[in-house]
Amino acid sequence: MPPKPKRPCSKPGCPELTRERYCEKHQAAASQAIPSRSYAKMYGRRWRKYREQYLDKHPLCVCDECKRREVPLPADVVDHIQPHKGDYKLFWAPANHQPMNKRCHDKKTATEDGGFGR
């Protein structure tokens, strides 16, 4: 069977031709660029069940803004206080979890990550 034809590297602006998605120069950077996909495996059935039980026990958001409110917003997200970054023990540590409203969680995450979409 003949080899696949070479095509341009998928890195924008790179003129190199390769049989893979990225040329050798950009292959390593591309494999490190998307770590969140590996985290997706952690958020499976076990996490969904844990999340449901956790939110049943902790129904209100605990963010600073909601603490000042007369009636806090309902919690619908279990937040990792310290980002786990793939650390299995930190991911499952109950002391690292807090109930948050999705809006409050999105603000916190955007602040920590340096903006939305990063």
MOPAC internal coordinates of N, CA, C and O (Angstrom, degrees):
PM7 1SCF
backbone

  N    0.0000 0     0.00 0     0.00 0    0    0    0
  C    1.4463 1     0.00 0     0.00 0    1    0    0
  C    1.5342 1   108.56 1     0.00 0    2    1    0
  O    1.2310 1   119.82 1   -48.31 1    3    2    1
  N    1.3266 1   117.95 1   131.69 1    3    2    1
  C    1.4670 1   120.37 1  -179.01 1    5    3    2
  C    1.5284 1   110.80 1   -69.45 1    6    5    3
  O    1.2310 1   120.40 1   -29.73 1    7    6    5
  N    1.3478 1   116.85 1   150.27 1    7    6    5
  C    1.4673 1   119.68 1   179.09 1    9    7    6
  C    1.5332 1   111.26 1   -67.19 1   10    9    7
  O    1.2310 1   121.25 1   -23.09 1   11   10    9
  N    1.3274 1   115.22 1   156.91 1   11   10    9
  C    1.4616 1   119.96 1   177.07 1   13   11   10
  C    1.5187 1   108.83 1   -61.85 1   14   13   11
  O    1.2310 1   120.38 1   -35.55 1   15   14   13
  N    1.3223 1   116.88 1   144.45 1   15   14   13
  C    1.4675 1   118.09 1   177.23 1   17   15   14
  C    1.5324 1   110.33 1   -70.41 1   18   17   15
  O    1.2310 1   120.97 1   -29.43 1   19   18   17
  N    1.3126 1   115.75 1   150.57 1   19   18   17
  C    1.4539 1   119.81 1   177.60 1   21   19   18
  C    1.5216 1   109.89 1   -73.57 1   22   21   19
  O    1.2310 1   121.65 1   -32.19 1   23   22   21
  N    1.3275 1   114.45 1   147.81 1   23   22   21
  C    1.4604 1   120.52 1   177.77 1   25   23   22
  C    1.5190 1   108.17 1  -139.45 1   26   25   23
  O    1.2310 1   119.64 1   -13.80 1   27   26   25
  N    1.3278 1   118.29 1   166.20 1   27   26   25
  C    1.4707 1   119.66 1  -178.31 1   29   27   26
  C    1.5337 1   111.82 1   -64.00 1   30   29   27
  O    1.2310 1   121.34 1   -32.97 1   31   30   29
  N    1.3106 1   115.04 1   147.03 1   31   30   29
  C    1.4680 1   122.66 1   175.66 1   33   31   30
  C    1.5336 1   108.57 1   -58.81 1   34   33   31
  O    1.2310 1   120.15 1   -35.60 1   35   34   33
  N    1.3377 1   117.31 1   144.40 1   35   34   33
  C    1.4636 1   121.75 1  -178.84 1   37   35   34
  C    1.5194 1   114.00 1   -75.31 1   38   37   35
  O    1.2310 1   119.74 1   171.31 1   39   38   37
  N    1.3252 1   118.10 1    -8.69 1   39   38   37
  C    1.4645 1   121.56 1   176.92 1   41   39   38
  C    1.5252 1   107.38 1   -71.34 1   42   41   39
  O    1.2310 1   119.72 1   -57.94 1   43   42   41
  N    1.3307 1   118.13 1   122.06 1   43   42   41
  C    1.4658 1   119.70 1  -179.06 1   45   43   42
  C    1.5256 1   112.30 1   -55.35 1   46   45   43
  O    1.2310 1   121.38 1   -50.19 1   47   46   45
  N    1.3335 1   114.97 1   129.81 1   47   46   45
  C    1.4556 1   121.28 1   177.74 1   49   47   46
  C    1.5182 1   115.19 1    87.97 1   50   49   47
  O    1.2310 1   119.69 1   173.59 1   51   50   49
  N    1.3286 1   118.19 1    -6.41 1   51   50   49
  C    1.4616 1   120.47 1  -179.02 1   53   51   50
  C    1.5334 1   109.46 1   -84.90 1   54   53   51
  O    1.2310 1   119.56 1   -54.93 1   55   54   53
  N    1.3424 1   118.45 1   125.07 1   55   54   53
  C    1.4562 1   121.39 1  -177.75 1   57   55   54
  C    1.5384 1   113.88 1   -87.66 1   58   57   55
  O    1.2310 1   119.61 1   174.68 1   59   58   57
  N    1.3279 1   118.34 1    -5.32 1   59   58   57
  C    1.4706 1   121.58 1  -175.91 1   61   59   58
  C    1.5211 1   111.66 1   -64.26 1   62   61   59
  O    1.2310 1   120.84 1   -35.44 1   63   62   61
  N    1.3290 1   115.99 1   144.56 1   63   62   61
  C    1.4620 1   122.08 1   175.15 1   65   63   62
  C    1.5299 1   108.45 1  -100.54 1   66   65   63
  O    1.2310 1   120.48 1   -39.00 1   67   66   65
  N    1.3251 1   116.68 1   141.00 1   67   66   65
  C    1.4565 1   120.87 1  -177.25 1   69   67   66
  C    1.5262 1   110.47 1  -150.99 1   70   69   67
  O    1.2310 1   120.61 1   -20.94 1   71   70   69
  N    1.3173 1   116.43 1   159.06 1   71   70   69
  C    1.4624 1   120.56 1   175.34 1   73   71   70
  C    1.5325 1   110.95 1   -90.86 1   74   73   71
  O    1.2310 1   120.94 1   167.05 1   75   74   73
  N    1.3274 1   115.80 1   -12.95 1   75   74   73
  C    1.4591 1   121.85 1   178.07 1   77   75   74
  C    1.5286 1   108.29 1   -96.29 1   78   77   75
  O    1.2310 1   120.84 1     5.01 1   79   78   77
  N    1.3337 1   115.99 1  -174.99 1   79   78   77
  C    1.4596 1   119.20 1   178.33 1   81   79   78
  C    1.5268 1   111.17 1   -70.64 1   82   81   79
  O    1.2310 1   120.70 1   138.32 1   83   82   81
  N    1.3531 1   116.27 1   -41.68 1   83   82   81
  C    1.4540 1   121.75 1  -179.76 1   85   83   82
  C    1.5225 1   110.13 1  -120.40 1   86   85   83
  O    1.2310 1   120.54 1   -26.92 1   87   86   85
  N    1.3382 1   116.57 1   153.08 1   87   86   85
  C    1.4585 1   120.90 1   175.22 1   89   87   86
  C    1.5284 1   108.21 1   -71.38 1   90   89   87
  O    1.2310 1   120.53 1   -10.49 1   91   90   89
  N    1.3453 1   116.59 1   169.51 1   91   90   89
  C    1.4634 1   120.51 1  -178.38 1   93   91   90
  C    1.5296 1   111.53 1   -57.88 1   94   93   91
  O    1.2310 1   120.18 1   142.97 1   95   94   93
  N    1.3019 1   117.26 1   -37.03 1   95   94   93
  C    1.4638 1   122.20 1  -177.81 1   97   95   94
  C    1.5386 1   112.21 1   -63.84 1   98   97   95
  O    1.2310 1   120.15 1   144.42 1   99   98   97
  N    1.3423 1   117.31 1   -35.58 1   99   98   97
  C    1.4653 1   120.80 1  -176.07 1  101   99   98
  C    1.5327 1   113.92 1  -103.80 1  102  101   99
  O    1.2310 1   119.88 1   176.74 1  103  102  101
  N    1.3114 1   117.83 1    -3.26 1  103  102  101
  C    1.4656 1   121.69 1  -177.90 1  105  103  102
  C    1.5291 1   112.30 1   -60.77 1  106  105  103
  O    1.2310 1   119.95 1   132.33 1  107  106  105
  N    1.3379 1   117.69 1   -47.67 1  107  106  105
  C    1.4676 1   121.46 1  -177.30 1  109  107  106
  C    1.5232 1   110.96 1   -65.15 1  110  109  107
  O    1.2310 1   120.14 1   136.16 1  111  110  109
  N    1.3144 1   117.34 1   -43.84 1  111  110  109
  C    1.4694 1   120.64 1  -179.94 1  113  111  110
  C    1.5200 1   111.03 1   -64.59 1  114  113  111
  O    1.2310 1   120.19 1   142.74 1  115  114  113
  N    1.3222 1   117.24 1   -37.26 1  115  114  113
  C    1.4650 1   120.85 1  -179.72 1  117  115  114
  C    1.5185 1   111.47 1   -67.08 1  118  117  115
  O    1.2310 1   119.82 1   143.22 1  119  118  117
  N    1.3190 1   117.95 1   -36.78 1  119  118  117
  C    1.4596 1   120.01 1  -178.99 1  121  119  118
  C    1.5281 1   111.52 1   -71.55 1  122  121  119
  O    1.2310 1   119.50 1   155.94 1  123  122  121
  N    1.3324 1   118.55 1   -24.06 1  123  122  121
  C    1.4565 1   122.12 1   178.49 1  125  123  122
  C    1.5172 1   112.32 1   -90.97 1  126  125  123
  O    1.2310 1   119.95 1   165.63 1  127  126  125
  N    1.3106 1   117.70 1   -14.37 1  127  126  125
  C    1.4598 1   121.30 1  -172.42 1  129  127  126
  C    1.5234 1   114.34 1   -71.82 1  130  129  127
  O    1.2310 1   119.31 1   157.93 1  131  130  129
  N    1.3229 1   118.93 1   -22.07 1  131  130  129
  C    1.4561 1   120.46 1  -174.40 1  133  131  130
  C    1.5300 1   110.73 1  -125.73 1  134  133  131
  O    1.2310 1   119.66 1  -110.55 1  135  134  133
  N    1.3334 1   118.25 1    69.45 1  135  134  133
  C    1.4557 1   119.06 1  -179.51 1  137  135  134
  C    1.5285 1   112.91 1   -74.71 1  138  137  135
  O    1.2310 1   119.70 1   157.87 1  139  138  137
  N    1.3355 1   118.17 1   -22.13 1  139  138  137
  C    1.4565 1   120.45 1  -174.94 1  141  139  138
  C    1.5318 1   112.51 1   -63.16 1  142  141  139
  O    1.2310 1   119.92 1   154.49 1  143  142  141
  N    1.3271 1   117.76 1   -25.51 1  143  142  141
  C    1.4622 1   119.38 1   178.91 1  145  143  142
  C    1.5247 1   111.49 1   -62.81 1  146  145  143
  O    1.2310 1   120.65 1   144.39 1  147  146  145
  N    1.3292 1   116.37 1   -35.61 1  147  146  145
  C    1.4563 1   119.05 1   179.28 1  149  147  146
  C    1.5233 1   110.45 1   -70.16 1  150  149  147
  O    1.2310 1   119.90 1   153.13 1  151  150  149
  N    1.3341 1   117.79 1   -26.87 1  151  150  149
  C    1.4569 1   121.03 1   178.23 1  153  151  150
  C    1.5256 1   111.27 1   -71.62 1  154  153  151
  O    1.2310 1   120.16 1   154.78 1  155  154  153
  N    1.3158 1   117.30 1   -25.22 1  155  154  153
  C    1.4592 1   120.91 1  -176.88 1  157  155  154
  C    1.5239 1   111.87 1   -57.02 1  158  157  155
  O    1.2310 1   120.19 1   148.05 1  159  158  157
  N    1.3290 1   117.24 1   -31.95 1  159  158  157
  C    1.4572 1   121.08 1   179.13 1  161  159  158
  C    1.5188 1   111.68 1   -63.84 1  162  161  159
  O    1.2310 1   120.14 1   151.74 1  163  162  161
  N    1.3227 1   117.35 1   -28.26 1  163  162  161
  C    1.4609 1   121.65 1  -177.89 1  165  163  162
  C    1.5293 1   111.43 1   -73.09 1  166  165  163
  O    1.2310 1   120.09 1   154.37 1  167  166  165
  N    1.3209 1   117.43 1   -25.63 1  167  166  165
  C    1.4598 1   121.97 1  -176.51 1  169  167  166
  C    1.5291 1   111.67 1   -95.03 1  170  169  167
  O    1.2310 1   120.33 1  -127.89 1  171  170  169
  N    1.3022 1   116.97 1    52.11 1  171  170  169
  C    1.4584 1   122.00 1  -179.18 1  173  171  170
  C    1.5206 1   112.96 1   -93.94 1  174  173  171
  O    1.2310 1   120.97 1    26.79 1  175  174  173
  N    1.3092 1   115.75 1  -153.21 1  175  174  173
  C    1.4618 1   122.92 1  -177.28 1  177  175  174
  C    1.5255 1   112.27 1   -59.20 1  178  177  175
  O    1.2310 1   120.50 1   138.07 1  179  178  177
  N    1.3261 1   116.64 1   -41.93 1  179  178  177
  C    1.4726 1   120.36 1  -179.06 1  181  179  178
  C    1.5382 1   110.50 1   -61.46 1  182  181  179
  O    1.2310 1   120.36 1   136.09 1  183  182  181
  N    1.3441 1   116.91 1   -43.91 1  183  182  181
  C    1.4613 1   120.22 1   179.26 1  185  183  182
  C    1.5275 1   110.82 1   -65.23 1  186  185  183
  O    1.2310 1   120.14 1   136.95 1  187  186  185
  N    1.3280 1   117.34 1   -43.05 1  187  186  185
  C    1.4685 1   120.03 1  -179.18 1  189  187  186
  C    1.5230 1   110.99 1   -60.59 1  190  189  187
  O    1.2310 1   120.26 1   140.41 1  191  190  189
  N    1.3287 1   117.11 1   -39.59 1  191  190  189
  C    1.4651 1   120.61 1   178.57 1  193  191  190
  C    1.5293 1   110.18 1   -67.91 1  194  193  191
  O    1.2310 1   120.43 1   135.48 1  195  194  193
  N    1.3242 1   116.77 1   -44.52 1  195  194  193
  C    1.4666 1   121.53 1   178.69 1  197  195  194
  C    1.5298 1   109.80 1   -60.79 1  198  197  195
  O    1.2310 1   120.62 1   134.43 1  199  198  197
  N    1.3280 1   116.42 1   -45.57 1  199  198  197
  C    1.4590 1   122.19 1  -179.37 1  201  199  198
  C    1.5195 1   111.05 1   -58.14 1  202  201  199
  O    1.2310 1   120.43 1   134.19 1  203  202  201
  N    1.3098 1   116.79 1   -45.81 1  203  202  201
  C    1.4656 1   121.63 1   179.86 1  205  203  202
  C    1.5370 1   110.74 1   -60.41 1  206  205  203
  O    1.2310 1   120.60 1   134.01 1  207  206  205
  N    1.3252 1   116.46 1   -45.99 1  207  206  205
  C    1.4690 1   120.57 1   179.62 1  209  207  206
  C    1.5283 1   111.11 1   -65.87 1  210  209  207
  O    1.2310 1   120.55 1   138.93 1  211  210  209
  N    1.3206 1   116.55 1   -41.07 1  211  210  209
  C    1.4626 1   121.19 1  -179.12 1  213  211  210
  C    1.5327 1   110.25 1   -62.89 1  214  213  211
  O    1.2310 1   120.34 1   135.09 1  215  214  213
  N    1.3218 1   116.95 1   -44.91 1  215  214  213
  C    1.4655 1   120.59 1  -178.84 1  217  215  214
  C    1.5267 1   111.95 1   -70.12 1  218  217  215
  O    1.2310 1   119.79 1   152.70 1  219  218  217
  N    1.3272 1   118.01 1   -27.30 1  219  218  217
  C    1.4659 1   120.14 1   173.79 1  221  219  218
  C    1.5314 1   110.40 1   -64.41 1  222  221  219
  O    1.2310 1   120.55 1   142.35 1  223  222  221
  N    1.3297 1   116.55 1   -37.65 1  223  222  221
  C    1.4653 1   121.48 1  -179.45 1  225  223  222
  C    1.5326 1   112.13 1   -81.52 1  226  225  223
  O    1.2310 1   120.38 1   152.46 1  227  226  225
  N    1.3410 1   116.89 1   -27.54 1  227  226  225
  C    1.4704 1   122.04 1  -176.39 1  229  227  226
  C    1.5352 1   108.43 1  -128.89 1  230  229  227
  O    1.2310 1   119.82 1   -99.56 1  231  230  229
  N    1.3356 1   117.96 1    80.44 1  231  230  229
  C    1.4701 1   120.41 1  -171.36 1  233  231  230
  C    1.5332 1   116.39 1   -81.31 1  234  233  231
  O    1.2310 1   119.39 1   171.59 1  235  234  233
  N    1.3432 1   118.77 1    -8.41 1  235  234  233
  C    1.4683 1   119.99 1  -175.64 1  237  235  234
  C    1.5268 1   112.23 1  -116.89 1  238  237  235
  O    1.2310 1   121.13 1   -33.32 1  239  238  237
  N    1.3231 1   115.45 1   146.68 1  239  238  237
  C    1.4610 1   122.69 1   178.83 1  241  239  238
  C    1.5275 1   109.95 1   -65.62 1  242  241  239
  O    1.2310 1   120.53 1   -39.55 1  243  242  241
  N    1.3271 1   116.59 1   140.45 1  243  242  241
  C    1.4619 1   121.35 1  -178.53 1  245  243  242
  C    1.5316 1   113.47 1  -110.96 1  246  245  243
  O    1.2310 1   119.71 1  -166.48 1  247  246  245
  N    1.3170 1   118.16 1    13.52 1  247  246  245
  C    1.4590 1   119.86 1  -179.87 1  249  247  246
  C    1.5299 1   109.52 1   -66.76 1  250  249  247
  O    1.2310 1   120.68 1   -18.19 1  251  250  249
  N    1.3211 1   116.30 1   161.81 1  251  250  249
  C    1.4653 1   121.40 1  -177.48 1  253  251  250
  C    1.5230 1   112.23 1   -58.89 1  254  253  251
  O    1.2310 1   120.80 1   139.37 1  255  254  253
  N    1.3193 1   116.07 1   -40.63 1  255  254  253
  C    1.4602 1   120.47 1  -179.76 1  257  255  254
  C    1.5321 1   110.88 1   -62.71 1  258  257  255
  O    1.2310 1   120.41 1   136.27 1  259  258  257
  N    1.3212 1   116.82 1   -43.73 1  259  258  257
  C    1.4654 1   120.69 1  -179.01 1  261  259  258
  C    1.5305 1   111.87 1   -72.05 1  262  261  259
  O    1.2310 1   120.12 1   150.74 1  263  262  261
  N    1.3287 1   117.38 1   -29.26 1  263  262  261
  C    1.4702 1   120.20 1   177.41 1  265  263  262
  C    1.5261 1   110.97 1   -64.01 1  266  265  263
  O    1.2310 1   120.58 1   149.50 1  267  266  265
  N    1.3405 1   116.50 1   -30.50 1  267  266  265
  C    1.4596 1   120.83 1   179.65 1  269  267  266
  C    1.5255 1   112.63 1   -80.56 1  270  269  267
  O    1.2310 1   120.30 1   162.60 1  271  270  269
  N    1.3201 1   117.03 1   -17.40 1  271  270  269
  C    1.4637 1   121.01 1  -179.11 1  273  271  270
  C    1.5308 1   110.56 1   -74.44 1  274  273  271
  O    1.2310 1   121.16 1   -26.78 1  275  274  273
  N    1.2995 1   115.38 1   153.22 1  275  274  273
  C    1.4672 1   119.90 1   174.58 1  277  275  274
  C    1.5218 1   109.53 1   -67.30 1  278  277  275
  O    1.2310 1   121.18 1   137.45 1  279  278  277
  N    1.3534 1   115.35 1   -42.55 1  279  278  277
  C    1.4640 1   120.98 1   176.90 1  281  279  278
  C    1.5294 1   107.44 1  -123.75 1  282  281  279
  O    1.2310 1   119.82 1   -72.34 1  283  282  281
  N    1.3428 1   117.95 1   107.66 1  283  282  281
  C    1.4674 1   120.53 1   179.58 1  285  283  282
  C    1.5361 1   111.71 1   -63.34 1  286  285  283
  O    1.2310 1   121.10 1   -23.35 1  287  286  285
  N    1.3061 1   115.50 1   156.65 1  287  286  285
  C    1.4652 1   120.38 1   176.95 1  289  287  286
  C    1.5279 1   109.64 1   -70.18 1  290  289  287
  O    1.2310 1   119.92 1   -27.21 1  291  290  289
  N    1.3364 1   117.76 1   152.79 1  291  290  289
  C    1.4683 1   119.67 1   177.04 1  293  291  290
  C    1.5313 1   110.25 1   -69.84 1  294  293  291
  O    1.2310 1   120.59 1   -37.16 1  295  294  293
  N    1.3017 1   116.48 1   142.84 1  295  294  293
  C    1.4691 1   121.56 1   178.80 1  297  295  294
  C    1.5163 1   109.67 1   -83.48 1  298  297  295
  O    1.2310 1   120.84 1   -45.50 1  299  298  297
  N    1.3231 1   115.99 1   134.50 1  299  298  297
  C    1.4638 1   119.73 1   174.93 1  301  299  298
  C    1.5258 1   111.72 1  -135.18 1  302  301  299
  O    1.2310 1   120.51 1  -171.15 1  303  302  301
  N    1.3413 1   116.63 1     8.85 1  303  302  301
  C    1.4596 1   122.36 1   178.42 1  305  303  302
  C    1.5222 1   108.63 1  -136.12 1  306  305  303
  O    1.2310 1   120.63 1   -41.06 1  307  306  305
  N    1.3368 1   116.41 1   138.94 1  307  306  305
  C    1.4612 1   120.59 1   170.88 1  309  307  306
  C    1.5239 1   105.65 1   -98.64 1  310  309  307
  O    1.2310 1   121.38 1   -68.46 1  311  310  309
  N    1.3281 1   114.97 1   111.54 1  311  310  309
  C    1.4631 1   121.89 1  -175.78 1  313  311  310
  C    1.5185 1   110.67 1   -91.02 1  314  313  311
  O    1.2310 1   120.85 1   -37.45 1  315  314  313
  N    1.3197 1   115.99 1   142.55 1  315  314  313
  C    1.4623 1   121.10 1   170.12 1  317  315  314
  C    1.5244 1   106.22 1   -87.91 1  318  317  315
  O    1.2310 1   120.34 1   -66.56 1  319  318  317
  N    1.3189 1   116.96 1   113.44 1  319  318  317
  C    1.4569 1   122.52 1  -177.08 1  321  319  318
  C    1.5262 1   109.71 1   -56.50 1  322  321  319
  O    1.2310 1   120.78 1   128.00 1  323  322  321
  N    1.3138 1   116.11 1   -52.00 1  323  322  321
  C    1.4707 1   121.71 1   174.17 1  325  323  322
  C    1.5249 1   106.49 1  -102.68 1  326  325  323
  O    1.2310 1   118.82 1   -57.23 1  327  326  325
  N    1.3361 1   119.85 1   122.77 1  327  326  325
  C    1.4648 1   120.79 1  -179.22 1  329  327  326
  C    1.5331 1   111.21 1   -54.04 1  330  329  327
  O    1.2310 1   120.70 1   -47.93 1  331  330  329
  N    1.3265 1   116.27 1   132.07 1  331  330  329
  C    1.4730 1   120.75 1  -175.03 1  333  331  330
  C    1.5192 1   112.89 1   -78.72 1  334  333  331
  O    1.2310 1   119.14 1   151.11 1  335  334  333
  N    1.3063 1   119.24 1   -28.89 1  335  334  333
  C    1.4695 1   124.43 1   178.79 1  337  335  334
  C    1.5324 1   112.26 1    48.63 1  338  337  335
  O    1.2310 1   120.79 1  -141.26 1  339  338  337
  N    1.3299 1   116.09 1    38.74 1  339  338  337
  C    1.4564 1   121.12 1   176.98 1  341  339  338
  C    1.5191 1   114.76 1    90.28 1  342  341  339
  O    1.2310 1   119.45 1   176.40 1  343  342  341
  N    1.3223 1   118.66 1    -3.60 1  343  342  341
  C    1.4711 1   122.21 1   178.43 1  345  343  342
  C    1.5234 1   108.78 1   -74.33 1  346  345  343
  O    1.2310 1   120.50 1   -68.92 1  347  346  345
  N    1.3230 1   116.64 1   111.08 1  347  346  345
  C    1.4617 1   122.94 1  -174.66 1  349  347  346
  C    1.5358 1   111.89 1   -60.25 1  350  349  347
  O    1.2310 1   120.04 1   135.83 1  351  350  349
  N    1.3308 1   117.53 1   -44.17 1  351  350  349
  C    1.4658 1   120.23 1  -179.25 1  353  351  350
  C    1.5205 1   111.40 1   -65.20 1  354  353  351
  O    1.2310 1   120.03 1   137.23 1  355  354  353
  N    1.3090 1   117.55 1   -42.77 1  355  354  353
  C    1.4568 1   121.41 1   178.98 1  357  355  354
  C    1.5293 1   110.84 1   -67.80 1  358  357  355
  O    1.2310 1   120.66 1   145.45 1  359  358  357
  N    1.3225 1   116.35 1   -34.55 1  359  358  357
  C    1.4646 1   121.28 1   178.27 1  361  359  358
  C    1.5221 1   111.04 1   -59.63 1  362  361  359
  O    1.2310 1   120.21 1   136.76 1  363  362  361
  N    1.3364 1   117.21 1   -43.24 1  363  362  361
  C    1.4630 1   121.75 1  -175.12 1  365  363  362
  C    1.5242 1   113.75 1   -95.22 1  366  365  363
  O    1.2310 1   118.52 1   177.79 1  367  366  365
  N    1.3109 1   120.42 1    -2.21 1  367  366  365
  C    1.4713 1   122.17 1  -178.30 1  369  367  366
  C    1.5300 1   110.39 1   -68.55 1  370  369  367
  O    1.2310 1   119.60 1   -66.00 1  371  370  369
  N    1.3437 1   118.37 1   114.00 1  371  370  369
  C    1.4695 1   120.88 1  -179.16 1  373  371  370
  C    1.5360 1   112.92 1   -57.81 1  374  373  371
  O    1.2310 1   119.95 1   148.72 1  375  374  373
  N    1.3239 1   117.70 1   -31.28 1  375  374  373
  C    1.4651 1   120.66 1   179.16 1  377  375  374
  C    1.5312 1   111.66 1   -68.22 1  378  377  375
  O    1.2310 1   120.30 1   165.80 1  379  378  377
  N    1.3219 1   117.04 1   -14.20 1  379  378  377
  C    1.4584 1   121.83 1   179.85 1  381  379  378
  C    1.5328 1   112.06 1   -97.11 1  382  381  379
  O    1.2310 1   119.98 1  -170.02 1  383  382  381
  N    1.3192 1   117.64 1     9.98 1  383  382  381
  C    1.4685 1   121.24 1  -177.67 1  385  383  382
  C    1.5215 1   110.42 1  -112.52 1  386  385  383
  O    1.2310 1   121.38 1   -32.50 1  387  386  385
  N    1.3250 1   114.96 1   147.50 1  387  386  385
  C    1.4619 1   120.88 1   173.46 1  389  387  386
  C    1.5220 1   108.66 1  -148.79 1  390  389  387
  O    1.2310 1   120.29 1   -34.84 1  391  390  389
  N    1.3393 1   117.05 1   145.16 1  391  390  389
  C    1.4670 1   120.20 1   178.80 1  393  391  390
  C    1.5273 1   110.12 1   -79.63 1  394  393  391
  O    1.2310 1   120.66 1   -45.00 1  395  394  393
  N    1.3118 1   116.35 1   135.00 1  395  394  393
  C    1.4635 1   120.28 1   178.79 1  397  395  394
  C    1.5212 1   110.74 1  -142.71 1  398  397  395
  O    1.2310 1   121.71 1   -25.50 1  399  398  397
  N    1.3229 1   114.33 1   154.50 1  399  398  397
  C    1.4510 1   121.07 1   171.25 1  401  399  398
  C    1.5266 1   106.90 1   -77.15 1  402  401  399
  O    1.2310 1   119.82 1   -32.73 1  403  402  401
  N    1.3169 1   117.95 1   147.27 1  403  402  401
  C    1.4632 1   120.55 1  -176.18 1  405  403  402
  C    1.5261 1   112.07 1   -58.14 1  406  405  403
  O    1.2310 1   119.99 1   139.71 1  407  406  405
  N    1.3211 1   117.63 1   -40.29 1  407  406  405
  C    1.4658 1   120.47 1   179.86 1  409  407  406
  C    1.5367 1   110.88 1   -61.94 1  410  409  407
  O    1.2310 1   120.74 1   135.10 1  411  410  409
  N    1.3302 1   116.19 1   -44.90 1  411  410  409
  C    1.4744 1   120.87 1   179.28 1  413  411  410
  C    1.5333 1   110.30 1   -66.31 1  414  413  411
  O    1.2310 1   120.54 1   140.45 1  415  414  413
  N    1.3306 1   116.58 1   -39.55 1  415  414  413
  C    1.4605 1   121.37 1   179.64 1  417  415  414
  C    1.5281 1   110.68 1   -64.27 1  418  417  415
  O    1.2310 1   120.45 1   137.31 1  419  418  417
  N    1.3243 1   116.74 1   -42.69 1  419  418  417
  C    1.4623 1   120.61 1   179.71 1  421  419  418
  C    1.5282 1   111.01 1   -62.79 1  422  421  419
  O    1.2310 1   120.11 1   140.39 1  423  422  421
  N    1.3348 1   117.39 1   -39.61 1  423  422  421
  C    1.4652 1   120.72 1   176.90 1  425  423  422
  C    1.5179 1   110.30 1   -63.36 1  426  425  423
  O    1.2310 1   120.37 1   133.67 1  427  426  425
  N    1.3277 1   116.90 1   -46.33 1  427  426  425
  C    1.4682 1   121.56 1  -178.95 1  429  427  426
  C    1.5301 1   110.08 1   -60.94 1  430  429  427
  O    1.2310 1   120.48 1   133.17 1  431  430  429
  N    1.3226 1   116.70 1   -46.83 1  431  430  429
  C    1.4556 1   121.27 1  -179.14 1  433  431  430
  C    1.5166 1   111.76 1   -63.01 1  434  433  431
  O    1.2310 1   120.54 1   137.79 1  435  434  433
  N    1.3344 1   116.58 1   -42.21 1  435  434  433
  C    1.4692 1   120.19 1   179.16 1  437  435  434
  C    1.5238 1   110.49 1   -63.86 1  438  437  435
  O    1.2310 1   120.17 1   142.22 1  439  438  437
  N    1.3143 1   117.29 1   -37.78 1  439  438  437
  C    1.4676 1   121.58 1   179.17 1  441  439  438
  C    1.5199 1   109.97 1   -66.15 1  442  441  439
  O    1.2310 1   120.15 1   135.53 1  443  442  441
  N    1.3341 1   117.31 1   -44.47 1  443  442  441
  C    1.4670 1   122.00 1  -178.77 1  445  443  442
  C    1.5203 1   112.03 1   -68.20 1  446  445  443
  O    1.2310 1   120.78 1   139.10 1  447  446  445
  N    1.3382 1   116.12 1   -40.90 1  447  446  445
  C    1.4609 1   120.92 1  -175.77 1  449  447  446
  C    1.5212 1   113.79 1   -86.04 1  450  449  447
  O    1.2310 1   120.25 1   173.70 1  451  450  449
  N    1.2977 1   117.12 1    -6.30 1  451  450  449
  C    1.4618 1   120.42 1   177.89 1  453  451  450
  C    1.5084 1   114.24 1    90.24 1  454  453  451
  O    1.2310 1   119.19 1  -163.88 1  455  454  453
  N    1.3255 1   119.14 1    16.12 1  455  454  453
  C    1.4551 1   121.82 1   176.37 1  457  455  454
  C    1.4966 1   112.33 1   134.21 1  458  457  455
  O    1.2310 1   120.89 1   -17.84 1  459  458  457
  N    1.3156 1   115.90 1   162.16 1  459  458  457
  C    1.4591 1   120.77 1  -179.63 1  461  459  458
  C    1.5330 1   109.99 1   -69.29 1  462  461  459
  O    1.2310 1   120.56 1   -36.75 1  463  462  461
  N    1.3223 1   116.53 1   143.25 1  463  462  461
  C    1.4480 1   121.64 1   176.20 1  465  463  462
  C    1.5123 1   115.32 1    81.14 1  466  465  463
  O    1.2310 1   119.87 1  -165.45 1  467  466  465
  N    1.3390 1   117.85 1    14.55 1  467  466  465
  C    1.4705 1   119.61 1   179.71 1  469  467  466
  C    1.4888 1   109.74 1  -108.43 1  470  469  467
  O    1.2310 1   120.10 1   180.00 1  471  470  469

